[in-house]
Amino acid sequence: MPAKSLELKHTIHLIEVLTEEIDEIELSIRQIMDADPSPILTIPGINYRMGAMILGEIGDFSHFSSPDQILAYAGLSPSTYQFGKLYNAYPHMEKRGSRYLRFALFNATRFVCNWDPTFASYLAKKRAEGKHYYVAISHAAKKLVRLIFALVRSGQVYSPAT
């Protein structure tokens, strides 16, 4: 059928063009990240793309005096609800702030937990406590933010605990 053949040919051409553009963008990201190397790229599981997303969304680390401020900016801090003497027993994530940073941190955390034994054991510990997978990932993401903050502030590279 000539109509389907033409449609398929244009779809394949569009995929090729988009693949070339993606490769060009990833090369640019790699060049930018290599020009100003960041210590977060030394964390196993964080590649150029995730590192660039995290650094791009956080921006200047001097605007944050603690990792808790970055967690609040990403919307990863737990919400608190209080009415009189009633306190919320099961606080949920606020989900305010930069959703792109939250996305990058969650995805980076999943990869870091696969590649780094320290984070893998921390995730396993949280899962053994009975926490849901995504709750355990959010705890590991908080640990990752504290690590990133410390690495960027000190300028040291990541060395896994032995």
CNS distance restraints for C-alpha pairs under 8 A (distance, minus, plus):
assign (resid   1 and name CA) (resid   5 and name CA) 6.28 0.50 0.50
assign (resid   2 and name CA) (resid   6 and name CA) 6.10 0.50 0.50
assign (resid   3 and name CA) (resid   7 and name CA) 6.20 0.50 0.50
assign (resid   4 and name CA) (resid   8 and name CA) 6.02 0.50 0.50
assign (resid   5 and name CA) (resid   9 and name CA) 6.11 0.50 0.50
assign (resid   6 and name CA) (resid  10 and name CA) 6.29 0.50 0.50
assign (resid   7 and name CA) (resid  11 and name CA) 6.14 0.50 0.50
assign (resid   8 and name CA) (resid  12 and name CA) 6.13 0.50 0.50
assign (resid   9 and name CA) (resid  13 and name CA) 6.25 0.50 0.50
assign (resid  10 and name CA) (resid  14 and name CA) 6.10 0.50 0.50
assign (resid  11 and name CA) (resid  15 and name CA) 6.22 0.50 0.50
assign (resid  12 and name CA) (resid  16 and name CA) 6.26 0.50 0.50
assign (resid  13 and name CA) (resid  17 and name CA) 6.24 0.50 0.50
assign (resid  14 and name CA) (resid  18 and name CA) 6.14 0.50 0.50
assign (resid  15 and name CA) (resid  19 and name CA) 6.03 0.50 0.50
assign (resid  16 and name CA) (resid  20 and name CA) 6.26 0.50 0.50
assign (resid  17 and name CA) (resid  21 and name CA) 6.34 0.50 0.50
assign (resid  18 and name CA) (resid  22 and name CA) 6.12 0.50 0.50
assign (resid  19 and name CA) (resid  23 and name CA) 6.17 0.50 0.50
assign (resid  20 and name CA) (resid  24 and name CA) 6.20 0.50 0.50
assign (resid  21 and name CA) (resid  25 and name CA) 6.18 0.50 0.50
assign (resid  22 and name CA) (resid  26 and name CA) 6.11 0.50 0.50
assign (resid  23 and name CA) (resid  27 and name CA) 6.12 0.50 0.50
assign (resid  24 and name CA) (resid  28 and name CA) 6.29 0.50 0.50
assign (resid  25 and name CA) (resid  29 and name CA) 6.20 0.50 0.50
assign (resid  26 and name CA) (resid  30 and name CA) 6.14 0.50 0.50
assign (resid  26 and name CA) (resid  49 and name CA) 7.36 0.50 0.50
assign (resid  27 and name CA) (resid  31 and name CA) 6.21 0.50 0.50
assign (resid  28 and name CA) (resid  32 and name CA) 6.16 0.50 0.50
assign (resid  29 and name CA) (resid  33 and name CA) 6.06 0.50 0.50
assign (resid  29 and name CA) (resid  48 and name CA) 6.96 0.50 0.50
assign (resid  29 and name CA) (resid  49 and name CA) 7.05 0.50 0.50
assign (resid  29 and name CA) (resid  52 and name CA) 7.14 0.50 0.50
assign (resid  30 and name CA) (resid  34 and name CA) 5.97 0.50 0.50
assign (resid  30 and name CA) (resid  48 and name CA) 6.08 0.50 0.50
assign (resid  30 and name CA) (resid  49 and name CA) 7.97 0.50 0.50
assign (resid  31 and name CA) (resid  35 and name CA) 6.09 0.50 0.50
assign (resid  32 and name CA) (resid  36 and name CA) 6.69 0.50 0.50
assign (resid  33 and name CA) (resid  37 and name CA) 5.58 0.50 0.50
assign (resid  33 and name CA) (resid  38 and name CA) 7.24 0.50 0.50
assign (resid  33 and name CA) (resid  48 and name CA) 6.92 0.50 0.50
assign (resid  33 and name CA) (resid  52 and name CA) 7.05 0.50 0.50
assign (resid  37 and name CA) (resid  41 and name CA) 7.80 0.50 0.50
assign (resid  38 and name CA) (resid  42 and name CA) 7.99 0.50 0.50
assign (resid  38 and name CA) (resid 152 and name CA) 7.21 0.50 0.50
assign (resid  38 and name CA) (resid 155 and name CA) 7.94 0.50 0.50
assign (resid  39 and name CA) (resid  43 and name CA) 7.62 0.50 0.50
assign (resid  39 and name CA) (resid 151 and name CA) 6.10 0.50 0.50
assign (resid  39 and name CA) (resid 152 and name CA) 6.26 0.50 0.50
assign (resid  39 and name CA) (resid 155 and name CA) 6.42 0.50 0.50
assign (resid  39 and name CA) (resid 156 and name CA) 6.32 0.50 0.50
assign (resid  39 and name CA) (resid 157 and name CA) 4.94 0.50 0.50
assign (resid  39 and name CA) (resid 158 and name CA) 6.84 0.50 0.50
assign (resid  40 and name CA) (resid  46 and name CA) 7.20 0.50 0.50
assign (resid  40 and name CA) (resid  51 and name CA) 6.67 0.50 0.50
assign (resid  40 and name CA) (resid 148 and name CA) 6.09 0.50 0.50
assign (resid  40 and name CA) (resid 151 and name CA) 6.87 0.50 0.50
assign (resid  40 and name CA) (resid 152 and name CA) 7.23 0.50 0.50
assign (resid  40 and name CA) (resid 157 and name CA) 7.40 0.50 0.50
assign (resid  40 and name CA) (resid 158 and name CA) 7.36 0.50 0.50
assign (resid  41 and name CA) (resid  46 and name CA) 5.81 0.50 0.50
assign (resid  41 and name CA) (resid  47 and name CA) 6.18 0.50 0.50
assign (resid  41 and name CA) (resid  48 and name CA) 6.95 0.50 0.50
assign (resid  41 and name CA) (resid  51 and name CA) 6.34 0.50 0.50
assign (resid  42 and name CA) (resid  46 and name CA) 7.59 0.50 0.50
assign (resid  42 and name CA) (resid 157 and name CA) 5.98 0.50 0.50
assign (resid  42 and name CA) (resid 158 and name CA) 5.51 0.50 0.50
assign (resid  43 and name CA) (resid 112 and name CA) 7.37 0.50 0.50
assign (resid  43 and name CA) (resid 158 and name CA) 5.71 0.50 0.50
assign (resid  44 and name CA) (resid 111 and name CA) 7.99 0.50 0.50
assign (resid  44 and name CA) (resid 112 and name CA) 5.82 0.50 0.50
assign (resid  44 and name CA) (resid 115 and name CA) 5.65 0.50 0.50
assign (resid  44 and name CA) (resid 116 and name CA) 5.89 0.50 0.50
assign (resid  45 and name CA) (resid 108 and name CA) 6.75 0.50 0.50
assign (resid  45 and name CA) (resid 109 and name CA) 7.98 0.50 0.50
assign (resid  45 and name CA) (resid 111 and name CA) 4.81 0.50 0.50
assign (resid  45 and name CA) (resid 112 and name CA) 4.37 0.50 0.50
assign (resid  45 and name CA) (resid 113 and name CA) 7.78 0.50 0.50
assign (resid  45 and name CA) (resid 114 and name CA) 7.35 0.50 0.50
assign (resid  45 and name CA) (resid 115 and name CA) 5.62 0.50 0.50
assign (resid  45 and name CA) (resid 116 and name CA) 7.42 0.50 0.50
assign (resid  46 and name CA) (resid  50 and name CA) 5.89 0.50 0.50
assign (resid  46 and name CA) (resid  51 and name CA) 5.99 0.50 0.50
assign (resid  46 and name CA) (resid 108 and name CA) 5.88 0.50 0.50
assign (resid  46 and name CA) (resid 111 and name CA) 7.06 0.50 0.50
assign (resid  46 and name CA) (resid 112 and name CA) 6.64 0.50 0.50
assign (resid  47 and name CA) (resid  51 and name CA) 5.88 0.50 0.50
assign (resid  48 and name CA) (resid  52 and name CA) 5.88 0.50 0.50
assign (resid  49 and name CA) (resid  53 and name CA) 6.24 0.50 0.50
assign (resid  50 and name CA) (resid  54 and name CA) 6.14 0.50 0.50
assign (resid  50 and name CA) (resid 104 and name CA) 6.11 0.50 0.50
assign (resid  50 and name CA) (resid 107 and name CA) 7.98 0.50 0.50
assign (resid  50 and name CA) (resid 108 and name CA) 6.33 0.50 0.50
assign (resid  51 and name CA) (resid  55 and name CA) 6.03 0.50 0.50
assign (resid  52 and name CA) (resid  56 and name CA) 5.68 0.50 0.50
assign (resid  53 and name CA) (resid  57 and name CA) 6.05 0.50 0.50
assign (resid  53 and name CA) (resid 100 and name CA) 7.80 0.50 0.50
assign (resid  53 and name CA) (resid 101 and name CA) 7.09 0.50 0.50
assign (resid  53 and name CA) (resid 104 and name CA) 6.28 0.50 0.50
assign (resid  54 and name CA) (resid  58 and name CA) 6.12 0.50 0.50
assign (resid  54 and name CA) (resid 101 and name CA) 5.94 0.50 0.50
assign (resid  54 and name CA) (resid 104 and name CA) 6.07 0.50 0.50
assign (resid  54 and name CA) (resid 105 and name CA) 6.93 0.50 0.50
assign (resid  55 and name CA) (resid  59 and name CA) 5.68 0.50 0.50
assign (resid  57 and name CA) (resid  98 and name CA) 7.53 0.50 0.50
assign (resid  57 and name CA) (resid 100 and name CA) 7.16 0.50 0.50
assign (resid  57 and name CA) (resid 101 and name CA) 5.67 0.50 0.50
assign (resid  58 and name CA) (resid  70 and name CA) 7.49 0.50 0.50
assign (resid  58 and name CA) (resid 101 and name CA) 7.33 0.50 0.50
assign (resid  61 and name CA) (resid 149 and name CA) 7.71 0.50 0.50
assign (resid  61 and name CA) (resid 152 and name CA) 7.70 0.50 0.50
assign (resid  61 and name CA) (resid 153 and name CA) 7.58 0.50 0.50
assign (resid  64 and name CA) (resid  69 and name CA) 5.96 0.50 0.50
assign (resid  64 and name CA) (resid  70 and name CA) 6.61 0.50 0.50
assign (resid  65 and name CA) (resid  69 and name CA) 7.02 0.50 0.50
assign (resid  66 and name CA) (resid  70 and name CA) 7.13 0.50 0.50
assign (resid  66 and name CA) (resid 149 and name CA) 7.71 0.50 0.50
assign (resid  67 and name CA) (resid  71 and name CA) 6.26 0.50 0.50
assign (resid  67 and name CA) (resid 145 and name CA) 6.38 0.50 0.50
assign (resid  67 and name CA) (resid 146 and name CA) 5.34 0.50 0.50
assign (resid  67 and name CA) (resid 149 and name CA) 5.99 0.50 0.50
assign (resid  68 and name CA) (resid  72 and name CA) 6.15 0.50 0.50
assign (resid  68 and name CA) (resid  77 and name CA) 7.69 0.50 0.50
assign (resid  69 and name CA) (resid  73 and name CA) 6.05 0.50 0.50
assign (resid  70 and name CA) (resid  74 and name CA) 6.10 0.50 0.50
assign (resid  70 and name CA) (resid 145 and name CA) 7.48 0.50 0.50
assign (resid  71 and name CA) (resid  75 and name CA) 6.09 0.50 0.50
assign (resid  71 and name CA) (resid  76 and name CA) 5.06 0.50 0.50
assign (resid  71 and name CA) (resid  77 and name CA) 5.69 0.50 0.50
assign (resid  71 and name CA) (resid 142 and name CA) 6.97 0.50 0.50
assign (resid  71 and name CA) (resid 145 and name CA) 7.18 0.50 0.50
assign (resid  72 and name CA) (resid  76 and name CA) 5.82 0.50 0.50
assign (resid  72 and name CA) (resid  77 and name CA) 5.19 0.50 0.50
assign (resid  72 and name CA) (resid  96 and name CA) 7.85 0.50 0.50
assign (resid  72 and name CA) (resid  97 and name CA) 7.17 0.50 0.50
assign (resid  73 and name CA) (resid  96 and name CA) 7.47 0.50 0.50
assign (resid  73 and name CA) (resid  97 and name CA) 5.01 0.50 0.50
assign (resid  73 and name CA) (resid  98 and name CA) 6.42 0.50 0.50
assign (resid  74 and name CA) (resid  95 and name CA) 7.65 0.50 0.50
assign (resid  74 and name CA) (resid  96 and name CA) 7.07 0.50 0.50
assign (resid  74 and name CA) (resid  97 and name CA) 5.11 0.50 0.50
assign (resid  74 and name CA) (resid  98 and name CA) 5.05 0.50 0.50
assign (resid  74 and name CA) (resid  99 and name CA) 6.69 0.50 0.50
assign (resid  74 and name CA) (resid 101 and name CA) 5.66 0.50 0.50
assign (resid  74 and name CA) (resid 102 and name CA) 5.21 0.50 0.50
assign (resid  75 and name CA) (resid  93 and name CA) 6.88 0.50 0.50
assign (resid  75 and name CA) (resid  94 and name CA) 5.46 0.50 0.50
assign (resid  75 and name CA) (resid  95 and name CA) 4.51 0.50 0.50
assign (resid  75 and name CA) (resid  96 and name CA) 4.59 0.50 0.50
assign (resid  75 and name CA) (resid  97 and name CA) 5.00 0.50 0.50
assign (resid  75 and name CA) (resid  98 and name CA) 6.81 0.50 0.50
assign (resid  75 and name CA) (resid  99 and name CA) 7.53 0.50 0.50
assign (resid  75 and name CA) (resid 102 and name CA) 6.84 0.50 0.50
assign (resid  76 and name CA) (resid  93 and name CA) 5.78 0.50 0.50
assign (resid  76 and name CA) (resid  94 and name CA) 6.53 0.50 0.50
assign (resid  76 and name CA) (resid  95 and name CA) 6.63 0.50 0.50
assign (resid  76 and name CA) (resid 102 and name CA) 7.18 0.50 0.50
assign (resid  76 and name CA) (resid 138 and name CA) 7.41 0.50 0.50
assign (resid  76 and name CA) (resid 142 and name CA) 7.49 0.50 0.50
assign (resid  77 and name CA) (resid  93 and name CA) 5.95 0.50 0.50
assign (resid  77 and name CA) (resid  94 and name CA) 6.29 0.50 0.50
assign (resid  78 and name CA) (resid  91 and name CA) 5.77 0.50 0.50
assign (resid  78 and name CA) (resid  92 and name CA) 5.52 0.50 0.50
assign (resid  78 and name CA) (resid  93 and name CA) 4.55 0.50 0.50
assign (resid  78 and name CA) (resid  94 and name CA) 5.81 0.50 0.50
assign (resid  79 and name CA) (resid  91 and name CA) 5.55 0.50 0.50
assign (resid  79 and name CA) (resid  92 and name CA) 5.67 0.50 0.50
assign (resid  79 and name CA) (resid  93 and name CA) 5.74 0.50 0.50
assign (resid  79 and name CA) (resid  94 and name CA) 5.12 0.50 0.50
assign (resid  80 and name CA) (resid  87 and name CA) 7.76 0.50 0.50
assign (resid  80 and name CA) (resid  88 and name CA) 6.48 0.50 0.50
assign (resid  80 and name CA) (resid  91 and name CA) 6.04 0.50 0.50
assign (resid  81 and name CA) (resid  87 and name CA) 5.98 0.50 0.50
assign (resid  81 and name CA) (resid  88 and name CA) 5.16 0.50 0.50
assign (resid  81 and name CA) (resid  91 and name CA) 7.54 0.50 0.50
assign (resid  82 and name CA) (resid  86 and name CA) 5.62 0.50 0.50
assign (resid  82 and name CA) (resid  87 and name CA) 4.67 0.50 0.50
assign (resid  82 and name CA) (resid  88 and name CA) 6.33 0.50 0.50
assign (resid  83 and name CA) (resid  87 and name CA) 6.70 0.50 0.50
assign (resid  95 and name CA) (resid  99 and name CA) 7.41 0.50 0.50
assign (resid  98 and name CA) (resid 102 and name CA) 6.37 0.50 0.50
assign (resid  99 and name CA) (resid 103 and name CA) 6.01 0.50 0.50
assign (resid 100 and name CA) (resid 104 and name CA) 6.11 0.50 0.50
assign (resid 101 and name CA) (resid 105 and name CA) 6.00 0.50 0.50
assign (resid 102 and name CA) (resid 106 and name CA) 6.09 0.50 0.50
assign (resid 103 and name CA) (resid 107 and name CA) 6.18 0.50 0.50
assign (resid 104 and name CA) (resid 108 and name CA) 5.89 0.50 0.50
assign (resid 105 and name CA) (resid 109 and name CA) 5.88 0.50 0.50
assign (resid 105 and name CA) (resid 141 and name CA) 6.19 0.50 0.50
assign (resid 105 and name CA) (resid 144 and name CA) 7.98 0.50 0.50
assign (resid 105 and name CA) (resid 145 and name CA) 7.86 0.50 0.50
assign (resid 106 and name CA) (resid 110 and name CA) 6.34 0.50 0.50
assign (resid 106 and name CA) (resid 137 and name CA) 7.05 0.50 0.50
assign (resid 106 and name CA) (resid 138 and name CA) 7.08 0.50 0.50
assign (resid 106 and name CA) (resid 141 and name CA) 6.20 0.50 0.50
assign (resid 107 and name CA) (resid 111 and name CA) 6.57 0.50 0.50
assign (resid 108 and name CA) (resid 112 and name CA) 6.03 0.50 0.50
assign (resid 109 and name CA) (resid 113 and name CA) 5.96 0.50 0.50
assign (resid 109 and name CA) (resid 137 and name CA) 6.85 0.50 0.50
assign (resid 109 and name CA) (resid 140 and name CA) 6.57 0.50 0.50
assign (resid 109 and name CA) (resid 141 and name CA) 5.48 0.50 0.50
assign (resid 109 and name CA) (resid 144 and name CA) 6.88 0.50 0.50
assign (resid 110 and name CA) (resid 114 and name CA) 6.50 0.50 0.50
assign (resid 110 and name CA) (resid 137 and name CA) 6.98 0.50 0.50
assign (resid 111 and name CA) (resid 115 and name CA) 6.30 0.50 0.50
assign (resid 112 and name CA) (resid 116 and name CA) 5.57 0.50 0.50
assign (resid 112 and name CA) (resid 119 and name CA) 6.71 0.50 0.50
assign (resid 112 and name CA) (resid 120 and name CA) 7.82 0.50 0.50
assign (resid 113 and name CA) (resid 117 and name CA) 7.17 0.50 0.50
assign (resid 113 and name CA) (resid 118 and name CA) 7.85 0.50 0.50
assign (resid 113 and name CA) (resid 119 and name CA) 4.84 0.50 0.50
assign (resid 113 and name CA) (resid 120 and name CA) 4.49 0.50 0.50
assign (resid 113 and name CA) (resid 123 and name CA) 6.97 0.50 0.50
assign (resid 113 and name CA) (resid 140 and name CA) 7.95 0.50 0.50
assign (resid 114 and name CA) (resid 119 and name CA) 7.92 0.50 0.50
assign (resid 114 and name CA) (resid 120 and name CA) 6.23 0.50 0.50
assign (resid 115 and name CA) (resid 120 and name CA) 7.61 0.50 0.50
assign (resid 116 and name CA) (resid 120 and name CA) 6.12 0.50 0.50
assign (resid 116 and name CA) (resid 160 and name CA) 7.59 0.50 0.50
assign (resid 117 and name CA) (resid 121 and name CA) 6.02 0.50 0.50
assign (resid 118 and name CA) (resid 122 and name CA) 6.27 0.50 0.50
assign (resid 118 and name CA) (resid 160 and name CA) 7.12 0.50 0.50
assign (resid 118 and name CA) (resid 161 and name CA) 6.95 0.50 0.50
assign (resid 119 and name CA) (resid 123 and name CA) 6.08 0.50 0.50
assign (resid 119 and name CA) (resid 140 and name CA) 6.89 0.50 0.50
assign (resid 120 and name CA) (resid 124 and name CA) 6.14 0.50 0.50
assign (resid 121 and name CA) (resid 125 and name CA) 6.02 0.50 0.50
assign (resid 122 and name CA) (resid 126 and name CA) 6.32 0.50 0.50
assign (resid 122 and name CA) (resid 140 and name CA) 7.03 0.50 0.50
assign (resid 123 and name CA) (resid 127 and name CA) 6.17 0.50 0.50
assign (resid 123 and name CA) (resid 136 and name CA) 5.94 0.50 0.50
assign (resid 123 and name CA) (resid 137 and name CA) 6.79 0.50 0.50
assign (resid 123 and name CA) (resid 140 and name CA) 6.41 0.50 0.50
assign (resid 124 and name CA) (resid 128 and name CA) 6.03 0.50 0.50
assign (resid 125 and name CA) (resid 129 and name CA) 6.37 0.50 0.50
assign (resid 126 and name CA) (resid 130 and name CA) 6.91 0.50 0.50
assign (resid 126 and name CA) (resid 131 and name CA) 5.97 0.50 0.50
assign (resid 126 and name CA) (resid 136 and name CA) 5.41 0.50 0.50
assign (resid 126 and name CA) (resid 139 and name CA) 7.93 0.50 0.50
assign (resid 127 and name CA) (resid 131 and name CA) 5.06 0.50 0.50
assign (resid 127 and name CA) (resid 132 and name CA) 6.66 0.50 0.50
assign (resid 127 and name CA) (resid 133 and name CA) 6.64 0.50 0.50
assign (resid 127 and name CA) (resid 136 and name CA) 6.21 0.50 0.50
assign (resid 131 and name CA) (resid 135 and name CA) 6.04 0.50 0.50
assign (resid 131 and name CA) (resid 136 and name CA) 5.91 0.50 0.50
assign (resid 132 and name CA) (resid 136 and name CA) 6.18 0.50 0.50
assign (resid 133 and name CA) (resid 137 and name CA) 6.15 0.50 0.50
assign (resid 134 and name CA) (resid 138 and name CA) 6.10 0.50 0.50
assign (resid 135 and name CA) (resid 139 and name CA) 6.44 0.50 0.50
assign (resid 136 and name CA) (resid 140 and name CA) 6.31 0.50 0.50
assign (resid 137 and name CA) (resid 141 and name CA) 5.98 0.50 0.50
assign (resid 138 and name CA) (resid 142 and name CA) 6.29 0.50 0.50
assign (resid 139 and name CA) (resid 143 and name CA) 6.46 0.50 0.50
assign (resid 140 and name CA) (resid 144 and name CA) 6.11 0.50 0.50
assign (resid 141 and name CA) (resid 145 and name CA) 6.17 0.50 0.50
assign (resid 142 and name CA) (resid 146 and name CA) 6.36 0.50 0.50
assign (resid 143 and name CA) (resid 147 and name CA) 6.26 0.50 0.50
assign (resid 144 and name CA) (resid 148 and name CA) 6.05 0.50 0.50
assign (resid 145 and name CA) (resid 149 and name CA) 6.01 0.50 0.50
assign (resid 146 and name CA) (resid 150 and name CA) 6.22 0.50 0.50
assign (resid 147 and name CA) (resid 151 and name CA) 6.11 0.50 0.50
assign (resid 148 and name CA) (resid 152 and name CA) 6.03 0.50 0.50
assign (resid 149 and name CA) (resid 153 and name CA) 6.02 0.50 0.50
assign (resid 150 and name CA) (resid 154 and name CA) 6.01 0.50 0.50
assign (resid 151 and name CA) (resid 155 and name CA) 5.52 0.50 0.50
assign (resid 151 and name CA) (resid 156 and name CA) 5.45 0.50 0.50
assign (resid 151 and name CA) (resid 157 and name CA) 6.54 0.50 0.50
assign (resid 151 and name CA) (resid 158 and name CA) 7.05 0.50 0.50
assign (resid 152 and name CA) (resid 156 and name CA) 7.25 0.50 0.50
